[in-house]
Amino acid sequence: MTFEEYVSSRGPALVRLARLLTGDPHRAEDLTQDVLARAYVHWRRIVRTDRPDVYVRRMLVNAQILDCSPVTVRTHAMRALTHLRERLGVPSTNGSRP
């Protein structure tokens, strides 16, 4: 199976899984694209496994877990808070923090 055939047949299911993992359709698309880009580089090794779909789905789960590390979550929360403050016109309470 070529990488293109795999993505054509399993791509929609991967995006659905990513949506379940992230809860956000836009983040799910990004996560899926990132994982597929990494899978493409290693496709020859991945396709030799007994079940390449299981391997790629696990890559999705692992990528989401890494993206949900405490540092990453805090970074996303701070960006969201900054964006919300900007939209509402609320100044930052501390010059160095959003």
C-alpha positions in Angstrom: 0.0 0.0 0.0 1.4 3.4 -0.9 1.2 6.4 1.4 -1.2 8.1 -1.0 -3.5 5.1 -1.0 -3.4 4.9 2.8 -4.3 8.6 3.2 -7.1 8.3 0.6 -8.7 5.4 2.4 -7.9 6.2 6.1 -7.5 10.0 6.1 -11.2 10.8 7.0 -11.1 8.3 9.9 -7.9 9.8 11.2 -9.4 13.2 11.2 -12.4 11.9 13.1 -10.2 10.3 15.7 -8.2 13.6 16.0 -11.5 15.5 16.5 -12.4 13.1 19.4 -8.9 13.6 20.9 -8.8 17.4 20.5 -12.5 18.5 20.7 -11.7 21.1 18.1 -12.2 20.5 14.3 -9.4 23.0 13.3 -6.9 21.6 15.7 -7.9 18.1 14.6 -7.0 18.9 11.0 -3.7 20.4 12.1 -2.9 17.4 14.3 -3.7 15.0 11.5 -1.6 16.9 9.0 1.4 17.0 11.4 1.2 13.3 12.1 0.8 12.3 8.4 3.8 14.5 7.5 5.9 12.6 10.0 4.4 9.2 8.9 5.3 10.0 5.3 9.0 10.3 6.2 8.9 6.9 7.8 6.3 5.3 5.6 8.5 2.4 4.4 9.1 1.3 8.0 5.4 1.9 9.0 4.0 -0.1 6.1 6.1 -3.1 7.0 4.4 -3.4 10.4 1.5 -5.8 10.7 -1.1 -3.0 11.0 0.1 0.4 9.8 -3.3 2.0 10.7 -2.8 1.1 14.3 0.7 2.6 14.2 -0.5 5.9 12.7 -3.5 6.1 15.1 -1.0 5.7 17.9 1.1 8.5 16.5 -2.1 10.7 16.6 -2.7 9.8 20.3 0.9 10.4 21.2 1.0 13.7 19.4 -2.1 14.9 21.3 -0.7 13.7 24.6 2.5 15.7 24.0 0.4 18.7 22.9 -1.5 18.5 26.2 1.6 18.7 28.4 1.2 21.2 31.3 3.6 23.7 29.6 1.7 23.5 26.3 -1.7 23.8 28.0 -0.5 26.8 29.9 0.8 28.4 26.8 -2.5 27.8 24.9 -4.5 29.2 27.9 -2.3 32.3 28.1 -2.7 32.9 24.3 -6.5 32.5 24.6 -6.6 34.8 27.6 -4.5 37.5 25.7 -6.8 37.2 22.7 -9.9 37.5 24.8 -8.5 40.6 26.6 -7.6 42.2 23.3 -11.1 41.5 21.9 -12.7 43.0 25.0 -10.3 45.9 25.2 -9.2 44.9 28.8 -5.6 45.9 29.5 -3.2 43.5 31.0 -2.9 43.7 34.8 0.8 43.1 34.6 3.0 44.5 31.9 5.0 41.2 31.5 2.0 38.8 31.6 -1.1 38.7 29.5 
